[in-house]
Amino acid sequence: MYKETAKLILYSDLAADEILGELGRIWRDWEQKTAFPEDLVQRCYLQVKKLLDVSTDYGFDQNLWQCYLTFLVITNENSFSLTCEGVGATEGGSVNTIAKNDFKVLKRLFDFDFHPLEEDLGIDCFSMISNYTAISKREKIYNKNVSDTVLALREKIDAAVDENEIFATITEHYKTQGTGMFGMNRAFRIAGTGDDLEFCPINNADTITLSDLIGYELQKQELIRNTLAFCEGRKANDVLLYGDAGTGKSSSVKAVLNEYCSKGLRMIEIYKYQFRDLSNVIARIKKRNYKFIIFIDDLSFEEDEVEYKFLKAVIEGGVESRPDNVLIYATSNRRHLIKEMWKDKDDMEYDGEIHRSDTIEEKLSLSSRFGVAINYSVPRYQEYLDMVRIMAEREGLLAADASPEKLLAEARKWEIRHGGVSGRTARQFINYMLGQKE
C-alpha cells in the first residue's frame, strides 16, 4: 500500500492522511517484518476503529474502505481539483495525464487485497468493513449530504473499467459540486483566527423551506429576487432583515439557502466577536466557484461596542473591493442596529464628547449600507390563527374528528401565556400539541 501512495502526484498529500498513512506503515512493517505481530494487530484494530468512527459521522455503508478513499479524493483541494471546480476538465494538457496516473493508483487502492495480512495475523477486521451493513439511524445524527454523495461516487469508481472512467466521474463531480468541504456542505461556521482560520461544516443545517414559512409573502419574494440574482451572477445587494422577534427573519435566510444551494449557494455564519476576521474570511473564499452569503444573526451593537467598524469597512468603503461572489445577510430586531438613548439627542455632554451627534450618525450609517432592508412585523391576530391552522393541518392535528375551533381556542390561550402573536409562538404551540399526542 505504501508503495502505491508513493506514486501519487497531484494527490500526494493523501499519503499523510492519518488513517491511510498509518495503514501504509502497517503494511510496510508487516512486509519487512520490523514489528511484532501482536503490535500490528493492535495497530490494525485502531485504524479500523477510526474508519468506523468516520463512517458513523458521515453515514458510510457497504465498503467502508472504498467510501473513505472516495471521501479523501473528493474533499482534496489541489491545483487540479480547484481548476476543475472553476472551469471543468479541459481537453488535453499534461495535468490530465498526471491526474489519470493518480486515478490509476486510486483504483488499485480501491481493489487492495488485505487478505494476506489478515491471514498471517489471524484477524478479519478488513474483510468486515469491506462488506459492512450500517445500523439504520435518523438523518439528524449524521451528515446525509456527504453520505449520499460518497455512496453514489463509490459505486461509480468501483465499477469503472479504467482510470479514464474514473477521470470522467470525478472531474464531473468537481465541476457540478466542487471540491473540499464546500462541495459537500452548504453551511459553515468559522473557528480560529488569522492564519489558523478554519471553516467548520454545519453537518445538519436546518432543512426549512420557503413553503414551510407561512405569511410574509412580499418579504419572501424580495429576498428571493435578490438571492436569485446573486446566484445567477447578476448584481445583488447586501440584505438587512429587521423587525419583531419570532417573525421568521432567520428562517427566511435559511430557507433561501436550501432553495438555491444546488445553484452553488453557500452560507458562512459568523458572530459579532469574529468581525475582525471578516477580511480573512473573504480572502479565503473569493476565488472559489460558489456564491457565499455571510450570515449574521441577531445583529445589534451596544453604545460602547466598536465591532461595527469592521463590518462597515467590509460592506462598503475598504480599499480592496469586495468580490462578486460574497454578500452579507443580517437579521436584527433593531432597524438601525445601534442601541439609541435619549441622551443621544444632545449634541454635547459634560465631561464627554463634543459633537456627539457625529459619532451617533457614524454608527447609524451602518444600516444604510445594506442595499435591501426588509421589514418583518408582528402578524395581525387573524394571521397568527391562520398560521396555527395551516401548521396544524400539515402536522395532522386537524383530523376528521378534531375541532378546529377548539384548537384555535387553545392557540389563543397559548399566545397570552407565551409572549404574544408571532410565527415562533405558533410553531411552539403546534410543537406543544404534537407532544400531547399519544
C-alpha positions in Angstrom: 0.0 0.0 0.0 2.8 2.4 0.9 4.3 1.7 -2.5 1.1 2.8 -4.2 0.6 6.1 -2.2 4.2 7.0 -3.0 3.2 7.1 -6.7 0.6 9.9 -6.2 1.5 13.3 -7.6 -1.5 15.7 -7.5 -3.0 13.8 -4.6 0.4 13.1 -2.9 -0.8 14.6 0.4 -3.2 11.7 0.8 -0.2 9.7 1.9 0.0 12.0 5.0 -3.6 11.2 5.9 -3.9 9.9 9.4 -5.6 6.6 8.6 -4.3 5.9 5.1 -0.7 6.9 6.1 -0.7 4.6 9.1 -2.2 1.7 7.2 0.6 2.1 4.7 3.2 2.0 7.5 1.5 -1.1 9.0 1.7 -2.9 5.6 5.4 -1.9 5.3 6.3 -3.1 8.8 4.4 -6.4 8.1 6.2 -6.9 4.8 9.6 -6.1 6.2 9.0 -7.9 9.5 10.0 -4.9 11.5 7.2 -5.1 14.1 5.8 -7.8 16.4 2.6 -9.4 15.2 0.7 -8.5 18.3 1.7 -4.9 17.8 0.5 -5.0 14.2 -2.8 -6.4 15.3 -3.4 -3.6 17.8 -2.4 -1.0 15.2 -4.8 -2.5 12.6 -7.7 -2.5 15.1 -7.0 1.1 16.0 -7.2 2.2 12.3 -10.3 0.2 11.7 -11.9 1.8 14.7 -11.1 5.2 13.2 -12.6 4.2 9.9 -15.7 3.1 11.8 -15.9 6.5 13.6 -15.6 8.4 10.3 -18.2 6.1 8.7 -20.6 6.7 11.6 -20.2 10.5 11.4 -20.9 10.5 7.6 -23.2 7.6 7.2 -20.9 5.4 5.1 -22.1 1.9 4.3 -21.2 -1.2 2.3 -17.5 -1.0 1.6 -16.1 1.5 4.2 -12.6 1.3 2.9 -13.7 2.4 -0.6 -16.1 5.1 0.9 -13.2 6.5 2.9 -10.9 6.7 -0.2 -13.7 8.4 -2.2 -14.2 10.9 0.6 -10.5 11.7 0.6 -10.3 12.3 -3.1 -13.4 14.5 -3.5 -12.5 16.6 -0.5 -8.9 17.1 -1.5 -8.1 20.7 -2.6 -5.2 20.7 -5.0 -4.4 22.6 -8.2 -6.3 20.1 -10.4 -9.4 19.8 -8.3 -9.7 23.5 -7.9 -9.3 24.1 -11.6 -12.0 21.6 -12.4 -14.3 23.3 -9.9 -13.9 26.5 -11.7 -13.9 25.5 -15.4 -14.2 21.8 -15.5 -11.7 19.4 -17.1 -10.0 20.9 -20.2 -9.1 19.0 -23.3 -5.6 17.7 -23.5 -2.8 19.0 -21.3 -0.2 17.2 -19.2 -2.1 17.7 -16.0 -4.8 15.4 -17.2 -2.2 12.6 -17.8 -0.9 13.2 -14.3 -4.4 13.1 -12.9 -5.2 9.8 -14.7 -2.0 8.3 -13.3 -3.2 9.2 -9.8 -6.6 7.8 -10.5 -5.0 4.5 -11.7 -3.3 4.4 -8.3 -6.7 5.1 -6.7 -8.2 2.2 -8.5 -5.5 -0.1 -7.2 -6.1 1.1 -3.7 -9.8 0.6 -4.2 -9.2 -3.0 -5.0 -6.4 -3.5 -2.5 -6.3 -7.1 -1.1 -5.9 -7.1 2.7 -6.3 -10.9 3.0 -2.6 -11.8 3.1 -2.2 -9.5 6.1 -5.3 -10.8 7.8 -4.4 -14.5 7.3 -0.9 -14.0 8.7 -2.1 -12.1 11.8 -5.3 -14.1 12.3 -7.7 -11.2 12.0 -10.7 -10.4 9.8 -11.4 -6.7 10.5 -10.7 -5.5 7.0 -13.0 -8.1 5.5 -15.8 -7.0 7.8 -15.5 -3.3 6.8 -15.4 -4.2 3.1 -18.9 -5.7 3.4 -20.4 -3.6 6.1 -24.1 -3.1 7.0 -24.6 0.2 8.8 -27.2 0.4 11.5 -30.3 2.4 10.5 -30.3 5.8 12.1 -32.1 9.2 12.0 -30.7 11.6 9.4 -30.1 14.3 12.1 -27.2 12.3 13.7 -25.1 12.0 10.6 -24.2 14.1 7.5 -26.7 12.9 4.9 -25.4 15.2 2.2 -21.9 13.8 2.4 -23.2 10.2 2.8 -25.4 10.3 -0.4 -22.6 11.8 -2.5 -19.9 9.5 -1.3 -22.0 6.3 -1.7 -23.0 7.2 -5.2 -19.5 8.1 -6.3 -18.0 5.0 -4.6 -20.2 2.8 -6.8 -19.2 4.5 -10.0 -15.4 4.3 -9.1 -15.7 0.7 -8.1 -17.5 -0.2 -11.4 -15.1 1.9 -13.5 -13.1 -0.1 -16.1 -10.0 2.1 -16.0 -8.6 5.5 -15.0 -10.3 7.2 -17.9 -13.8 6.4 -16.5 -12.7 7.5 -13.0 -11.3 10.7 -14.5 -14.6 11.5 -16.2 -16.6 10.7 -13.0 -14.5 12.7 -10.6 -14.0 15.8 -12.8 -17.7 15.9 -13.4 -18.2 15.9 -9.6 -15.7 18.7 -9.2 -17.5 20.8 -11.9 -21.0 20.3 -10.6 -20.5 20.2 -6.8 -17.0 21.5 -6.3 -14.1 20.2 -4.2 -13.3 20.2 -0.5 -15.9 20.6 2.2 -17.5 23.5 0.3 -18.6 20.9 -2.2 -20.0 18.6 0.4 -21.8 21.0 2.7 -24.0 24.1 2.4 -23.5 25.9 5.7 -20.4 26.7 7.8 -19.1 28.4 10.9 -15.6 29.7 11.4 -13.1 28.8 14.1 -9.7 30.2 14.8 -8.3 33.4 13.6 -5.7 34.8 11.2 -3.7 32.1 9.5 -5.4 29.5 11.7 -8.9 30.4 10.4 -10.9 27.2 9.7 -14.3 26.6 8.1 -16.3 24.2 10.1 -19.2 22.5 8.3 -22.6 22.6 9.9 -23.4 19.0 9.2 -27.1 19.1 10.0 -28.2 22.5 8.8 -31.9 23.5 9.2 -33.9 22.0 6.3 -36.7 24.6 6.4 -38.1 25.5 3.0 -39.8 28.6 1.7 -43.1 26.7 1.6 -42.8 26.0 5.3 -42.9 29.7 6.1 -46.5 30.9 6.3 -47.2 34.5 5.5 -44.8 37.3 4.7 -45.1 36.7 1.0 -43.9 40.1 -0.1 -40.9 39.9 2.2 -40.0 36.4 0.9 -40.4 37.5 -2.7 -38.0 40.4 -2.2 -35.5 38.1 -0.6 -35.8 35.5 -3.4 -35.3 38.1 -6.1 -32.1 39.4 -4.6 -30.8 35.9 -3.9 -31.6 34.5 -7.3 -29.9 37.5 -9.0 -26.8 36.8 -6.9 -26.8 33.1 -7.8 -27.2 33.8 -11.5 -24.2 36.2 -11.5 -26.3 39.4 -11.7 -25.9 42.4 -9.4 -27.4 42.0 -6.0 -27.4 43.8 -2.7 -26.5 43.1 0.9 -29.7 42.5 2.9 -30.9 43.5 6.4 -33.9 41.7 7.6 -35.2 43.6 10.6 -38.3 43.7 12.8 -40.0 42.0 15.7 -38.7 38.8 17.3 -40.1 35.5 16.2 -41.4 36.7 12.8 -39.2 34.4 10.6 -36.2 36.6 9.7 -33.6 33.9 10.3 -35.8 31.2 8.9 -36.2 33.1 5.7 -32.5 33.2 5.2 -32.1 29.5 5.9 -34.9 28.7 3.5 -33.3 30.6 0.6 -30.1 28.7 1.2 -31.9 25.4 1.0 -33.7 26.6 -2.1 -30.6 27.6 -4.1 -27.8 25.5 -2.7 -28.0 23.5 -5.9 -27.0 26.7 -7.7 -23.8 26.9 -5.8 -25.1 29.0 -2.9 -23.2 28.5 0.4 -23.6 30.2 3.8 -21.0 31.1 6.4 -22.4 32.1 9.8 -20.3 34.5 11.8 -20.7 36.1 15.2 -20.0 39.7 16.3 -16.8 38.9 18.0 -15.5 37.4 14.7 -15.9 40.6 12.7 -12.2 41.3 12.9 -11.7 38.2 10.7 -14.2 39.2 8.1 -11.5 40.3 5.7 -9.6 37.0 6.2 -12.8 35.0 5.6 -13.5 36.8 2.3 -9.9 36.4 1.2 -10.2 32.6 1.6 -13.4 32.3 -0.4 -13.1 35.0 -3.1 -11.6 32.6 -5.7 -14.0 29.7 -5.2 -16.7 28.8 -7.7 -19.5 29.4 -5.2 -21.8 32.2 -4.1 -21.3 32.9 -0.4 -23.8 34.5 1.9 -22.1 35.7 5.1 -24.9 35.4 7.6 -25.0 37.5 10.8 -28.0 36.6 13.0 -29.5 38.9 15.6 -27.1 41.8 14.8 -27.0 44.8 17.2 -24.5 46.9 19.0 -24.4 48.5 22.4 -23.2 52.0 22.9 -19.6 51.1 23.7 -19.1 48.4 21.1 -16.9 49.2 18.1 -17.0 46.0 16.1 -19.5 47.7 13.7 -16.5 49.5 12.2 -15.1 46.2 10.8 -18.5 45.4 9.3 -18.8 48.8 7.7 -15.4 48.5 6.1 -16.3 45.2 4.5 -19.7 46.2 3.3 -18.6 49.4 1.7 -15.6 51.7 2.0 -12.5 49.5 2.2 -9.5 49.9 -0.2 -10.0 46.4 -1.6 -13.3 45.9 -3.4 -15.4 43.0 -2.2 -15.5 40.1 -4.6 -18.7 39.4 -6.6 -19.3 36.0 -5.0 -19.9 37.4 -1.5 -23.0 39.1 0.0 -23.8 39.8 3.6 -27.3 39.0 5.0 -28.1 40.1 8.6 -31.1 39.9 10.8 -31.8 42.3 13.7 -34.7 43.4 16.0 -33.4 46.9 15.5 -33.8 48.9 12.3 -30.7 51.0 13.0 -28.7 48.2 14.7 -27.3 50.5 17.3 -28.9 50.9 20.7 -30.1 54.5 21.0 -30.6 56.5 24.2 -32.4 59.8 24.9 -29.1 61.4 25.7 -28.0 60.7 22.1 -30.3 63.6 21.1 -27.9 66.0 22.8 -25.0 67.2 20.7 -22.7 67.7 23.7 -22.1 66.0 27.0 -20.4 67.5 30.0 -17.2 65.5 30.6 -18.0 63.8 27.4 -17.7 64.1 23.6 -18.3 67.4 21.8 -20.3 67.0 18.6 -21.7 63.7 19.9 -24.2 63.5 17.1 -21.4 62.9 14.6 -20.5 59.7 16.4 -24.1 58.6 16.6 -24.5 59.3 12.9 -21.4 57.2 12.2 -23.0 54.3 14.0 -26.4 54.7 12.4 -24.9 54.8 8.9 -24.1 51.1 9.2 -27.8 50.1 8.5 -27.9 52.3 5.4 -25.1 50.4 3.8 -27.4 47.4 3.3 -28.8 47.8 -0.1 -32.0 46.0 0.7 -33.9 46.3 4.1 -36.9 44.1 4.6 -39.3 44.6 7.5 -40.8 41.7 9.4 -43.5 43.0 11.7 -45.8 41.1 14.1 -48.6 39.4 12.3 -52.2 40.5 12.8 -54.2 38.3 15.2 -56.1 36.6 12.3 -52.8 35.9 10.6 -51.5 34.2 13.7 -54.6 32.0 13.8 -54.1 31.2 10.1 -50.5 30.2 10.8 -51.7 27.8 13.6 -54.4 26.3 11.4 -52.1 25.7 8.4 -49.4 24.2 10.6 -51.9 22.0 12.3 -53.2 20.7 9.0 -49.6 19.9 7.9 -48.9 18.1 11.1 -52.1 16.1 11.0 -53.5 17.7 14.1 -56.8 18.5 12.4 -58.2 15.0 11.8 -61.7 14.4 10.7 -63.0 14.1 14.2 -61.0 17.1 15.6 -62.5 20.5 16.2 -60.6 23.4 14.6 -62.4 25.8 16.9 -61.1 24.0 20.0 -57.6 24.1 18.6 -57.7 27.8 17.9 -59.2 28.5 21.3 -56.1 26.7 22.8 -53.9 28.8 20.5 -55.4 32.0 21.9 -54.7 30.9 25.5 -51.1 29.9 24.4 -50.2 33.3 23.0 -51.4 35.1 26.1 -49.2 33.0 28.3 -46.2 32.9 25.9 -45.5 36.5 24.7 -48.0 37.4 22.1 -48.6 36.5 18.5 -45.8 35.6 16.1 -44.8 32.8 13.8 -42.5 31.5 16.5 -45.3 31.4 19.0 -47.5 29.5 16.5 -44.7 26.9 15.9 -44.2 26.5 19.7 -47.9 25.9 20.2 -48.0 23.3 17.5 -44.9 21.6 19.0 -46.7 21.5 22.3 -49.8 20.0 20.8 -47.8 17.4 19.0 -46.2 16.5 22.3 -49.6 15.8 23.8 -50.5 13.2 21.2 -50.2 9.6 22.3 
